[in-house]
Amino acid sequence: MTTKSTRTGSTKAGSADKAEEAEKLAENTEKTDQAEMTAEERTERADKIIRDHVIVGAGTGLIPIPVFDLVAAIGTQLNLIRKLAQAYDVPFSENAAKSAVTALLGSLGGVGAGTFIASSFMKTIPVVGTALGIAGSGATLGAFTYAVGKVFQQHFESGGDVLNFDAQAYKDHFKNMIRKGEDVAEDKPEAA
């Protein structure tokens, strides 16, 4: 019996070692792939990362509970910035990324930022408010996610990183990308 349990224990340890080795190999392969990417391939990869996160960002609008949808959307945007930072091989700081997302939202002014918050809180009105809130916040959060992605894509392509991001420098570009993001979030093919 002792032999049998030892074998089981070593099999579990062996599986854990193999899983760890596979994870390291995948990580090294990703780094090698990034190093060998051309600028065009990196841009295409970033565009795909943004598109994928816009879908998730718009989906967070389907969360029927006010504020929870905004929290989920911010989490999606932080993940978006992290993935873009990996694609462009730049350092990532979650705290700096949170500050950047907050600063970008603030760059919209009271009316712009209020739109995001109002679309979430509209869900507190039974039936009609919930339906309108879900529809409105999905498109709004998808557009915001698109704009965050495009701003960081441009920032990383110009040699910046999360730590030296200046929201004011991208204020106009961000507003333009939100307008374009509304079309993308509504899945208009000519917008992408």
C-alpha positions as CSV (number, residue, x, y, z in Angstrom):
1,M,0.0,0.0,0.0
2,T,2.8,2.4,0.7
3,T,4.2,1.8,-2.7
4,K,0.9,2.5,-4.3
5,S,0.3,5.8,-2.5
6,T,3.9,6.8,-3.3
7,R,3.2,6.2,-7.0
8,T,0.1,8.3,-6.9
9,G,1.9,11.1,-5.1
10,S,4.7,11.0,-7.6
11,T,2.2,10.9,-10.5
12,K,0.5,14.1,-9.1
13,A,3.9,15.8,-8.7
14,G,4.9,14.7,-12.2
15,S,1.7,16.1,-13.6
16,A,2.2,19.4,-11.8
17,D,5.8,19.6,-13.1
18,K,4.7,18.9,-16.6
19,A,1.9,21.5,-16.4
20,E,4.4,24.0,-15.1
21,E,6.9,23.2,-17.9
22,A,4.1,23.5,-20.5
23,E,3.1,26.9,-19.1
24,K,6.8,28.1,-19.2
25,L,7.1,26.8,-22.8
26,A,3.9,28.6,-23.9
27,E,5.2,31.8,-22.2
28,N,8.6,31.6,-23.9
29,T,6.9,30.8,-27.3
30,E,4.7,33.9,-26.9
31,K,7.7,36.0,-26.1
32,T,9.6,34.6,-29.1
33,D,6.5,35.1,-31.4
34,Q,6.3,38.8,-30.2
35,A,9.9,39.4,-30.9
36,E,9.6,38.0,-34.4
37,M,6.4,40.0,-35.3
38,T,6.5,42.7,-37.9
39,A,5.0,46.0,-37.1
40,E,2.0,45.1,-39.3
41,E,1.5,41.8,-37.6
42,R,1.7,43.4,-34.2
43,T,-0.9,46.0,-35.3
44,E,-3.2,43.2,-36.6
45,R,-2.8,41.3,-33.3
46,A,-3.6,44.5,-31.4
47,D,-6.7,45.1,-33.6
48,K,-7.9,41.6,-32.8
49,I,-7.3,42.1,-29.0
50,I,-9.4,45.3,-29.2
51,R,-12.2,43.7,-31.2
52,D,-12.4,40.8,-28.7
53,H,-12.5,43.1,-25.8
54,V,-15.2,45.3,-27.4
55,I,-17.4,42.3,-27.5
56,V,-16.8,41.6,-23.9
57,G,-17.1,45.3,-23.0
58,A,-20.5,45.5,-24.7
59,G,-21.5,42.3,-23.0
60,T,-20.9,43.8,-19.6
61,G,-23.8,46.1,-20.4
62,L,-26.0,43.1,-20.2
63,I,-25.4,42.8,-16.4
64,P,-28.7,44.0,-15.0
65,I,-27.3,45.4,-11.8
66,P,-26.2,49.0,-11.8
67,V,-22.6,49.6,-10.9
68,F,-21.7,45.9,-11.3
69,D,-21.7,46.5,-15.1
70,L,-19.3,49.4,-14.7
71,V,-17.0,47.4,-12.5
72,A,-17.0,44.5,-15.0
73,A,-16.4,47.0,-17.9
74,I,-13.4,48.5,-16.1
75,G,-12.0,45.0,-15.5
76,T,-12.4,44.3,-19.2
77,Q,-10.5,47.5,-20.1
78,L,-7.7,46.8,-17.6
79,N,-7.4,43.3,-19.2
80,L,-7.4,45.0,-22.7
81,I,-4.5,47.3,-21.7
82,R,-2.6,44.4,-20.2
83,K,-3.0,42.3,-23.3
84,L,-2.0,45.2,-25.5
85,A,1.1,45.8,-23.3
86,Q,2.0,42.2,-23.8
87,A,1.6,42.5,-27.5
88,Y,3.8,45.6,-27.7
89,D,6.2,44.1,-25.1
90,V,5.9,47.1,-22.7
91,P,5.7,46.9,-19.0
92,F,2.2,46.8,-17.4
93,S,1.1,48.3,-14.1
94,E,-2.5,47.7,-13.0
95,N,-2.5,50.9,-10.8
96,A,-1.3,53.0,-13.7
97,A,-3.8,51.4,-16.0
98,K,-6.6,52.1,-13.5
99,S,-5.5,55.7,-13.3
100,A,-5.4,56.0,-17.1
101,V,-8.9,54.6,-17.6
102,T,-10.2,57.0,-14.9
103,A,-8.4,59.9,-16.5
104,L,-9.8,59.0,-20.0
105,L,-13.3,58.9,-18.6
106,G,-12.7,62.2,-16.9
107,S,-11.4,63.7,-20.1
108,L,-14.9,63.4,-21.5
109,G,-16.2,66.0,-19.1
110,G,-19.2,65.9,-16.9
111,V,-21.7,65.2,-19.6
112,G,-19.6,62.4,-21.2
113,A,-18.8,60.7,-18.0
114,G,-22.4,61.1,-16.9
115,T,-23.6,59.2,-19.9
116,F,-21.8,56.1,-18.8
117,I,-23.1,56.4,-15.2
118,A,-26.6,57.2,-16.3
119,S,-26.8,54.3,-18.7
120,S,-26.0,52.0,-15.8
121,F,-28.4,53.6,-13.2
122,M,-31.2,53.6,-15.8
123,K,-31.4,49.9,-15.0
124,T,-33.0,50.7,-11.6
125,I,-36.3,51.6,-13.3
126,P,-38.4,48.5,-13.6
127,V,-38.9,46.9,-17.0
128,V,-38.5,49.8,-19.4
129,G,-35.5,51.3,-17.6
130,T,-33.9,47.9,-17.4
131,A,-34.4,47.2,-21.1
132,L,-33.2,50.7,-22.2
133,G,-30.3,50.6,-19.7
134,I,-29.1,47.3,-20.9
135,A,-29.3,48.3,-24.6
136,G,-27.7,51.7,-23.9
137,S,-25.0,50.7,-21.6
138,G,-23.9,47.8,-23.8
139,A,-23.3,50.1,-26.8
140,T,-21.8,52.8,-24.5
141,L,-19.4,50.4,-22.7
142,G,-18.4,48.8,-26.0
143,A,-17.6,52.2,-27.5
144,F,-15.6,53.2,-24.5
145,T,-13.6,49.9,-24.5
146,Y,-12.9,50.4,-28.2
147,A,-11.6,53.9,-27.6
148,V,-9.4,52.8,-24.7
149,G,-7.9,50.1,-26.9
150,K,-7.3,52.4,-29.8
151,V,-5.7,55.1,-27.6
152,F,-3.4,52.6,-26.0
153,Q,-2.6,51.0,-29.3
154,Q,-1.4,54.4,-30.7
155,H,0.4,55.1,-27.4
156,F,2.3,51.8,-27.5
157,E,3.1,52.1,-31.2
158,S,4.7,55.5,-30.6
159,G,7.0,53.9,-27.9
160,G,5.0,54.8,-24.8
161,D,4.1,52.5,-21.9
162,V,1.4,52.4,-19.3
163,L,3.5,54.4,-16.8
164,N,4.1,57.4,-19.1
165,F,0.5,57.6,-20.4
166,D,-0.9,61.2,-20.5
167,A,-4.7,61.2,-21.0
168,Q,-4.8,64.9,-21.8
169,A,-2.4,64.3,-24.8
170,Y,-4.9,61.8,-26.2
171,K,-8.1,63.6,-25.3
172,D,-9.2,64.5,-28.9
173,H,-8.2,61.1,-30.3
174,F,-10.1,59.4,-27.5
175,K,-13.3,61.4,-28.3
176,N,-12.9,60.5,-32.0
177,M,-12.4,56.8,-31.1
178,I,-15.5,56.8,-28.9
179,R,-17.6,58.0,-31.9
180,K,-16.1,55.4,-34.1
181,G,-16.4,52.8,-31.3
182,E,-20.2,53.4,-31.2
183,D,-20.4,52.1,-34.8
184,V,-18.0,49.2,-33.9
185,A,-20.0,48.3,-30.8
186,E,-23.2,48.3,-32.9
187,D,-21.4,46.0,-35.3
188,K,-21.4,48.2,-38.3
189,P,-18.9,46.4,-40.7
190,E,-17.7,49.7,-42.3
191,A,-16.6,51.0,-38.9
192,A,-14.1,48.2,-38.2
